[in-house]
Amino acid sequence: MEKLTDEALLDLESKLSFEFFWKEANSDPNSPGYGLIRDRAPGLPNMASIASVGYGLTALAIGAERGWVTRQEAYDRALGTMHTLLHHAEQQHGFFFHFLDMNTAKQYGGCEVSVIDTAICICGVLMAGEYFGGEVRTQAQAIYERVEWDWYRNPETNQFYMGYNAEKGEHFGTWDHYAEQFMMYFLGAASKTHPVPADMFDDFVRYVGYYGGHGPIIHSTGGALFVYQFSHAWFDLRGKVDKYGVDWFENSVQASLANRQFCIDHADRSKTFGPNSWGLTACDGPRGYHGGYGADPNTTKRDYVDGTIPPCGAAGSIVFTPKESIAALQNYYTNYPKLWGKYGFQDAYNLDETPEWYAEDVIGIDKGITLLMIENYRTGFVWRHFMNIEAVQEGMAKCMGTQLVKHA
């Protein structure tokens, strides 16, 4: 396709990503599921993702600010969504099921009660409340205060459980090492109703690795880029280090650069990989969705690599690696028209398949991290409003003992 200017491309991808959240929501005000947003499109028409709702509530603020919808339209959608979350969406102890039926707002497909997806939703809830104010803010606070963070904490390890199986009535797994969970600590520590100890932030394992001259990197065990992005979409960690001297924003910079370098180094193994096609992270692949796509900085570990690249990998790191991310997005848009659809970039592509494979769907969390991070790169809009919230400031301060540093 004809090349656009960087600003035009970012604007177009942002607007079309917003349209996913606007058009793929339940817009029937008489439905118990009003405002719930599909996990993906066009597939699985009745499955909403609670994380998609969190990104979508933030998208409403972005859309109103940019004039893609009127402020009143966005306010009404946000208020109706809050009502659904407060009164209809199935939950336990304030935590939502990972997936909900779009129409009934009940548990979908036997999924778990999810702490991380609830936290993503709460970030969107608080962001919408801060931006729109009024009754939206009142209901947002009620949704946040209902969450019993302490119910999801393992007192023996001082860590959050990974999930909760409602059918068995038991928690399972644990958030025992670094991943995307910072939002859980910050929101939980600041809760006025059901707080958890701020020192939960101290009790996850910090694996350290290096790759391609980049590091040290405190990393997850899979190396998927989303773990370095999701909490940063709302929480502005620029210029801050924690009590141990860790600069988590710079950690994400190094992780993004290492991920890109991995794709450069392995370009001989994949036609898809290269300096302008990088960003291994969870996404759809030729054989279905896979959460194991990644580039672990621990070079002794082999990752799940089959030549699949999602545009959201580079897009979600645009605040960390603007030059490299924009170059990748320009490459995808200009050279791979099959990767482009009605909501902007499709979820992923793979040139090693015969024939070449392009995802048919877009996924809410991937469109969400793309939209939020591009907006933060362009204007800092999400960071600016979200960081005004008292609980956000308090939670970060309690957990991190933050102090200011300067970034180059």
TORDRENMAR-403063 format. One record per residue (C-alpha): residue in one letter; x, y, z. Coordinates in pm, 1 decimal. Each point is the difference from the previous one (the first is absolute). Layout:
% TORDRENMAR-403063
residu,x,y,z
A,X,Y,Z $
...
% end
This chain:
% TORDRENMAR-403063
residu,x,y,z
M,0.0,0.0,0.0 $
E,104.2,358.7,-46.5 $
K,221.8,116.1,281.5 $
L,-149.8,243.1,251.1 $
T,182.6,246.6,217.7 $
D,79.7,-133.9,344.3 $
E,-263.1,221.8,160.3 $
A,-266.0,-97.2,-254.4 $
L,68.9,-370.1,50.4 $
L,-12.6,26.1,378.7 $
D,-321.8,198.5,-21.3 $
L,-163.3,-247.3,-237.6 $
E,98.3,-307.5,201.1 $
S,-118.6,170.2,318.9 $
K,-336.7,99.3,-141.8 $
L,-67.7,-343.6,-146.0 $
S,108.8,-166.7,324.4 $
F,-246.8,224.5,182.6 $
E,-272.5,-106.5,-240.3 $
F,49.4,-361.0,107.8 $
F,-91.6,95.9,356.8 $
W,-288.1,219.2,-113.6 $
K,-155.6,-231.6,-255.7 $
E,69.8,-339.2,158.5 $
A,-171.6,90.2,327.1 $
N,-349.6,-97.3,101.3 $
S,-182.7,323.9,-80.1 $
D,-349.2,-107.7,107.7 $
P,-82.6,211.2,308.4 $
N,-268.1,-251.6,99.2 $
S,244.7,-291.0,9.5 $
P,161.2,-124.9,324.9 $
G,325.1,-5.7,-198.4 $
Y,-11.5,361.1,-119.1 $
G,352.1,133.5,-51.9 $
L,173.4,-338.0,9.9 $
I,255.5,-30.3,-279.7 $
R,86.9,-303.1,-204.3 $
D,326.1,-178.8,64.1 $
R,66.2,-14.5,-373.4 $
A,-159.4,69.3,-336.1 $
P,-138.7,-141.3,-218.3 $
G,28.8,-330.1,189.7 $
L,-194.9,-113.0,308.2 $
P,-285.7,251.4,-17.1 $
N,-140.6,-59.1,350.9 $
M,326.5,0.4,199.7 $
A,94.7,322.4,174.8 $
S,334.3,49.0,170.3 $
I,7.3,192.8,326.7 $
A,348.5,124.3,-92.3 $
S,-136.3,121.9,-331.6 $
V,-255.5,197.9,200.4 $
G,281.0,164.1,197.6 $
Y,179.8,105.9,-315.4 $
G,-331.5,104.9,-150.2 $
L,-90.2,229.9,288.3 $
T,335.3,171.4,-46.4 $
A,-67.2,11.2,-374.3 $
L,-322.4,191.8,69.6 $
A,199.9,276.2,163.9 $
I,247.3,8.7,-289.8 $
G,-280.9,0.5,-255.4 $
A,-182.0,283.7,172.0 $
E,316.4,204.8,34.1 $
R,82.7,-43.9,-368.4 $
G,-355.8,60.2,-119.6 $
W,-50.4,-343.8,-151.3 $
V,-327.9,-9.0,192.8 $
T,-166.1,278.6,194.0 $
R,78.3,35.6,367.3 $
Q,-365.9,-65.4,80.8 $
E,-2.3,-321.1,-204.2 $
A,313.5,-120.7,175.0 $
Y,-131.5,103.7,342.4 $
D,-324.4,-188.2,-53.3 $
R,183.8,-314.1,-113.8 $
A,237.4,21.7,295.7 $
L,-283.0,50.9,249.8 $
G,-196.8,-291.7,-141.1 $
T,306.5,-220.7,10.7 $
M,58.9,91.0,365.4 $
H,-359.4,-96.7,77.8 $
T,53.3,-335.9,-168.2 $
L,322.3,-65.1,191.4 $
L,-154.9,101.7,330.8 $
H,-335.2,-174.4,-29.2 $
H,2.8,-269.9,-269.6 $
A,349.1,-128.8,-80.6 $
E,59.3,-327.2,181.7 $
Q,275.6,28.9,259.5 $
Q,124.7,-145.3,324.7 $
H,133.2,219.5,277.9 $
G,19.0,284.1,-251.2 $
F,210.7,-194.8,-248.6 $
F,-146.9,-60.2,-343.9 $
F,8.1,-314.6,-204.5 $
H,259.1,16.6,-277.1 $
F,-269.8,-33.1,-265.6 $
L,-366.9,93.3,17.1 $
D,-293.6,-68.0,-225.1 $
M,-59.5,317.1,-203.3 $
N,-374.3,-12.2,49.6 $
T,-53.0,-138.7,350.6 $
A,320.6,126.4,169.1 $
K,42.2,-344.6,155.4 $
Q,308.3,-223.4,8.4 $
Y,95.4,-121.0,-346.4 $
G,121.5,-352.2,-71.2 $
G,108.5,-105.4,347.2 $
C,283.0,256.3,15.5 $
E,180.9,105.4,317.5 $
V,-57.1,296.9,228.1 $
S,299.2,208.0,-107.1 $
V,202.1,237.5,215.8 $
I,209.7,145.2,-283.4 $
D,-290.9,50.0,-237.4 $
T,-199.4,159.3,280.1 $
A,293.6,231.6,70.6 $
I,12.1,102.9,-366.9 $
C,-373.1,66.8,16.2 $
I,38.8,206.2,318.2 $
C,269.3,212.3,-165.9 $
G,-247.8,82.2,-275.2 $
V,-278.1,57.1,251.9 $
L,210.3,250.3,196.5 $
M,125.1,171.1,-315.6 $
A,-355.0,52.8,-127.1 $
G,-108.5,123.5,340.7 $
E,282.7,250.3,13.2 $
Y,-59.3,128.7,-351.6 $
F,-379.3,17.8,-9.0 $
G,-69.2,78.2,365.8 $
G,-355.4,19.3,134.0 $
E,-191.6,-322.2,47.1 $
V,260.0,-189.1,-206.0 $
R,258.2,83.4,266.7 $
T,-237.0,-93.8,282.0 $
Q,-74.2,-341.2,-146.6 $
A,365.2,-54.6,-91.2 $
Q,96.9,48.9,362.8 $
A,-266.8,-246.7,110.4 $
I,128.7,-264.1,-241.7 $
Y,357.4,50.2,123.0 $
E,-95.0,-5.6,368.6 $
R,-192.2,-326.4,-44.0 $
V,312.0,-193.1,-101.0 $
E,123.7,-213.5,290.3 $
W,369.0,-2.7,-87.8 $
D,82.5,-180.7,324.1 $
W,-222.0,-293.6,-101.3 $
Y,230.4,-62.8,-296.9 $
R,321.3,10.1,207.4 $
N,185.6,-310.9,112.2 $
P,98.9,89.0,357.7 $
E,273.2,-265.9,8.3 $
T,193.6,144.0,-295.0 $
N,-125.3,360.9,8.5 $
Q,-78.6,-35.0,-370.3 $
F,-317.6,13.9,-202.3 $
Y,-146.6,-326.6,-115.5 $
M,2.4,-45.1,-376.6 $
G,-368.3,-79.0,-33.9 $
Y,-315.9,-129.1,168.1 $
N,-204.9,-296.2,-117.7 $
A,-357.4,79.6,99.9 $
E,-126.8,-352.5,-69.7 $
K,260.3,-155.4,231.9 $
G,-9.9,289.2,243.8 $
E,375.7,35.4,17.1 $
H,284.1,226.0,-103.8 $
F,283.6,-133.5,-211.8 $
G,351.6,102.6,-98.4 $
T,185.2,308.1,111.2 $
W,140.7,324.7,-138.1 $
D,347.3,-88.0,119.9 $
H,225.7,189.0,-244.4 $
Y,4.6,318.5,-202.9 $
A,-272.7,40.3,-259.3 $
E,-276.2,249.5,-78.8 $
Q,-140.3,-2.4,354.5 $
F,124.7,333.9,140.6 $
M,-350.6,142.0,-30.8 $
M,-120.7,-267.0,243.2 $
Y,245.7,106.8,269.7 $
F,-62.7,372.0,-46.0 $
L,-378.8,-25.5,-6.0 $
G,-8.9,-252.5,284.2 $
A,231.6,193.7,229.2 $
A,-204.5,318.9,-42.5 $
S,-340.0,-158.7,63.7 $
K,-195.3,166.1,281.8 $
T,-226.5,-300.9,44.0 $
H,201.0,-319.7,-62.1 $
P,370.9,87.1,-11.6 $
V,294.8,-232.8,-33.1 $
P,346.0,65.3,144.6 $
A,212.0,229.3,-212.8 $
D,294.3,-234.2,52.8 $
M,-159.3,-246.5,-241.3 $
F,200.2,205.7,-248.4 $
D,314.5,-131.7,170.7 $
D,-93.8,-366.8,-12.3 $
F,12.8,-98.4,-366.3 $
V,312.4,-153.0,-155.0 $
R,209.2,226.3,-220.9 $
Y,169.6,-208.0,-268.8 $
V,277.6,200.1,-165.9 $
G,127.6,-54.0,-353.5 $
Y,182.5,163.8,-288.8 $
Y,-33.3,-30.3,-374.9 $
G,178.1,160.2,-294.2 $
G,171.1,262.3,209.8 $
H,-323.0,98.5,172.4 $
G,-54.2,-32.0,372.2 $
P,-7.5,-66.1,280.8 $
I,-363.3,-95.9,-56.2 $
I,-229.6,-123.1,274.7 $
H,-211.6,-232.1,-206.8 $
S,-281.5,-247.9,-11.3 $
T,66.5,-364.5,-76.9 $
G,-143.4,26.6,-350.2 $
G,122.6,338.0,-115.9 $
A,-330.5,111.2,-155.0 $
L,2.7,377.4,-41.2 $
F,-345.6,58.4,145.2 $
V,134.9,-67.6,350.0 $
Y,219.6,310.2,-32.9 $
Q,-285.0,210.0,-139.7 $
F,-338.8,-54.8,162.9 $
S,47.1,172.1,337.2 $
H,195.0,279.4,-171.7 $
A,-301.4,79.8,-217.4 $
W,-161.3,171.3,299.7 $
F,270.2,43.1,264.7 $
D,262.3,255.8,-97.4 $
L,329.4,-139.3,125.5 $
R,220.4,243.5,-188.8 $
G,254.3,165.5,223.7 $
K,-57.9,-235.2,292.8 $
V,202.6,-273.7,162.9 $
D,-118.6,-232.1,272.8 $
K,151.6,-41.9,344.7 $
Y,250.9,-247.4,-143.6 $
G,118.4,242.7,-265.6 $
V,-180.4,-171.6,-288.6 $
D,-118.3,225.9,-281.1 $
W,-293.1,-200.4,-134.9 $
F,-57.7,227.7,-297.5 $
E,360.3,-49.6,-110.1 $
N,-45.2,-371.8,62.7 $
S,-274.3,0.4,-263.7 $
V,222.3,199.0,-236.5 $
Q,271.6,-262.1,29.6 $
A,-248.7,-287.5,-34.8 $
S,-143.8,153.9,-317.4 $
L,342.1,53.4,-152.9 $
A,104.0,-354.9,90.8 $
N,-317.7,-139.3,-157.3 $
R,74.3,191.7,-319.6 $
Q,360.0,-119.0,0.5 $
F,-118.2,-359.0,38.8 $
C,-208.4,39.3,-315.6 $
I,297.2,152.5,-185.7 $
D,229.1,-281.3,114.5 $
H,-248.5,-266.2,-106.5 $
A,-97.0,150.3,-334.5 $
D,178.6,-291.8,-167.0 $
R,-257.3,-231.2,161.1 $
S,-308.9,197.8,-94.6 $
K,-103.8,206.8,-300.2 $
T,-220.2,203.6,234.0 $
F,277.7,108.8,236.8 $
G,220.2,302.6,-50.5 $
P,89.7,346.0,131.9 $
N,-341.7,132.8,-103.3 $
S,-202.6,-309.3,85.0 $
W,34.8,-82.8,365.5 $
G,-192.0,-7.2,327.0 $
L,-55.0,-359.6,108.1 $
T,-296.2,-11.3,235.4 $
A,-317.1,-199.6,64.3 $
C,-222.5,0.9,-308.7 $
D,-181.6,-209.5,-258.2 $
G,216.2,-231.6,-207.5 $
P,-52.3,-240.8,-288.6 $
R,-107.5,-269.7,243.9 $
G,-203.5,218.5,233.5 $
Y,60.6,239.1,284.8 $
H,326.9,-54.5,186.4 $
G,120.4,177.9,312.1 $
G,355.1,-131.1,-30.5 $
Y,131.7,218.5,-280.3 $
G,295.4,181.3,150.5 $
A,371.4,69.1,13.7 $
D,122.6,-80.4,348.9 $
P,322.0,191.2,79.3 $
N,123.9,-317.3,168.0 $
T,178.7,-137.1,-306.0 $
T,16.8,-352.8,143.0 $
K,-374.1,-30.0,-52.8 $
R,-157.3,-68.3,-339.3 $
D,-326.7,179.5,-56.5 $
Y,-307.1,-82.6,-201.4 $
V,93.8,143.8,-339.5 $
D,-172.8,-88.3,-328.2 $
G,41.2,319.6,-200.7 $
T,-316.4,173.4,123.1 $
I,14.7,374.7,66.7 $
P,-288.1,216.0,135.4 $
P,1.8,376.3,-71.5 $
C,-107.2,64.1,359.5 $
G,341.8,-117.1,118.5 $
A,184.9,296.5,-147.4 $
A,-299.7,234.5,35.1 $
G,-36.0,-73.6,370.5 $
S,365.7,93.3,51.2 $
I,-20.3,332.2,-185.4 $
V,50.9,197.8,321.4 $
F,317.2,-200.4,65.9 $
T,140.2,-23.2,-353.7 $
P,-174.3,265.4,-212.5 $
K,235.5,-3.8,-298.1 $
E,14.6,-378.1,-26.2 $
S,-373.0,-46.1,61.6 $
I,-108.4,254.4,-260.1 $
A,236.3,-152.3,-256.1 $
A,-163.8,-338.3,59.7 $
L,-352.2,140.8,-34.1 $
Q,97.4,174.3,-323.9 $
N,137.0,-329.6,-131.4 $
Y,-317.8,-189.4,86.7 $
Y,-228.3,262.1,-153.1 $
T,198.0,68.9,-317.7 $
N,113.1,-350.1,-92.4 $
Y,-268.5,-238.1,130.6 $
P,-348.9,112.5,-106.4 $
K,-148.1,-334.4,109.1 $
L,94.9,92.9,355.1 $
W,-240.6,296.2,-12.3 $
G,-374.3,-16.9,68.0 $
K,-296.6,207.5,110.4 $
Y,143.0,40.8,349.6 $
G,350.7,77.4,-117.8 $
F,268.9,-262.6,40.2 $
Q,-120.9,-357.5,24.2 $
D,135.4,-196.0,292.8 $
A,309.6,-162.2,-154.6 $
Y,166.6,-139.1,-308.5 $
N,247.1,-274.7,-92.9 $
L,191.2,-7.1,-328.9 $
D,147.0,-345.1,64.3 $
E,-330.6,-176.4,-50.6 $
T,-105.2,-132.4,-341.4 $
P,-196.4,194.7,-101.7 $
E,97.3,303.4,204.6 $
W,-224.7,27.5,305.0 $
Y,-188.5,310.4,115.4 $
A,-228.3,5.9,303.0 $
E,-369.9,30.5,-72.7 $
D,-80.4,152.4,339.7 $
V,96.3,296.2,208.6 $
I,22.7,-49.0,378.4 $
G,-122.7,255.9,251.6 $
I,303.4,3.3,227.9 $
D,231.9,35.0,-301.3 $
K,-199.5,288.2,-147.0 $
G,-14.6,144.8,350.0 $
I,370.6,4.7,75.0 $
T,56.8,142.7,-348.4 $
L,-250.6,283.5,47.7 $
L,107.2,95.7,352.3 $
M,371.9,-5.6,-63.9 $
I,-25.3,196.4,-324.7 $
E,-206.9,260.5,184.6 $
N,250.5,16.2,283.3 $
Y,280.0,41.4,-252.7 $
R,-183.0,276.9,-184.6 $
T,-146.5,198.8,289.6 $
G,47.2,-179.8,334.6 $
F,-379.1,21.3,33.4 $
V,-65.3,-325.4,186.5 $
W,294.5,46.4,235.8 $
R,-91.9,360.1,72.5 $
H,-357.4,-75.4,106.1 $
F,56.9,-336.9,165.9 $
M,286.8,128.1,213.0 $
N,-231.5,268.5,144.9 $
I,-192.6,-271.5,184.9 $
E,75.3,-4.6,372.2 $
A,0.1,-379.0,27.1 $
V,242.1,-28.8,-290.7 $
Q,246.3,239.7,157.9 $
E,-36.7,-159.7,342.0 $
G,36.5,-356.7,-124.1 $
M,316.0,71.7,-195.3 $
A,155.3,190.6,287.8 $
K,-79.7,-274.4,252.1 $
C,136.1,-278.7,-216.0 $
M,298.1,160.7,-165.0 $
G,117.2,267.4,241.6 $
T,51.8,199.0,-318.2 $
Q,259.5,262.8,-61.7 $
L,64.1,202.7,-312.8 $
V,270.6,-63.0,-256.9 $
K,65.2,155.0,-337.6 $
H,-30.9,-182.6,-329.8 $
A,213.7,79.7,-301.6 $
% end
